């Protein structure tokens, strides 16, 4: 906006032409028209959430005083009113995003609240997982019917809660896999919306929600072969990184690129975890016989993830220049190699993982230095510093050695930053 | 226009399904009330709770109850973990109180008299499986907790008095009838307290 104020001055100083000034003014006008919609959308959704919670509090306060029949009517009205609103919006004003999103969101919560209320009124004792599953199945069509990104987001978050409930429901051993089917339902719409409106705030939140939900739930596939979840997670983080580093996402600001951050941070944390020898102890007892592997959910998950990762990698090889590549793109492949090696020699695998983390840090320093980017340099230094901290927990290193390592990393931080600032100053001069 | 109509029709179908589920839950209740089996769960007057009364304590608007029949001996300690769910098959003892027949990991096939309970095993005694029933929190309507406190203290600390919770059970569904303290209904006691209060 400050640029708009400066426009007359810029024109009079012959820095820009009056035509350019006119174009800039029109650009900001267009932007202004679009931005209140975004604000309205966010506040509309927040308002819908608050209204829903508020009604529940008011009802809860006087609830026990009401006779059972009134309680039941209330439980049904709780669904009927938002249903009517949704129906009205769908018929009369389907183009109004704020109305569509807020009414659909209220209905989403109303269905869950109504089932809970009926259970409470009639003392119906049920499983957490069956309640969640019923709620999700009854509300997931709203994502498509109401074309609602807000419902898609809360749905994704809710199925994340459903996942452990289903995993530990011993009555139905296969229910845990239902979660993965539920997860697939909103993805096509998310993809289409992303293609249509990549700058939509709710779609940007999806870029965070999806990797977050997957990170929180992949581990529930772990059964007998727990150790296989390490490569499983590593491949998944590799996929996130590749999506975040793809041509469409790379140009985005970091805050809009949840995949890249989840991919990178997840990879580093997992490598640091595997840099401890103690975390490889299950490797010795794991039964990796083919007959055992083929029925292991961990192995099936790895296979699917691996195929997806290879397809993404192949696609990136085709379109991306070699200069755009970095080690992060293939960390999952290197880790997989180290992991297989670890079955034969854990010690060697641990050394290689440590070297991999170190290489990641060094390469980031190099990239940061090339781009004169302090953020990248310091992230690289941070990776190395974390590696040093992790090694300081190893009891077989002497205190002198641990201390020296810390001092060296500390000096490294100072020197790297000092050199970078000096380089920048020289450029400016 | 045609697609909008189609969309609206689909929405109507979904809306009906959303209403059908709670309706079905309610419609199954009479069947449950007819066929549910009544069980009397004796309150453990020896157990110490948070507030140091025997067998019960107030938590908000709930009374936490500790039952005598809430544990079973197990042979294989590795079989059970904490916070698992167990299917508790129930029966009646000679005095007519609830008794655990067995606790299994799979749903009982030949009986309707079972309830699911959360498990925990104490690290010192791994041969006993402790069970937490879903009805161990008894809800009381708007009454001063102080009066309830005195009723519970007087009623539950005397081990000679028979105190129990009456619950109807059928295939994991339950309906809490009443809390009986020394032969008197807790609901009736509360009504008396309410009536005796000025302005009530």
Interface residues (C-beta under 8 A of the other chain):
Chain A: X64 X65 X72 X75 X76 X79 X80 X83 X86 X87 X90 X91 X94 X107 X111 X114 X115 X118 X119 X122 X123 X124 X125 X126 X127 X134 X138 X139 X141 X142 X145 X146 X168 X169 X170 X171
Chain B: X4 X7 X8 X10 X11 X12 X14 X15 X17 X18 X19 X21 X22 X23 X25 X26 X29 X84 X85 X105 X106 X107 X115 X116 X134 X139 X141 X142 X172 X173 X174 X175 X176
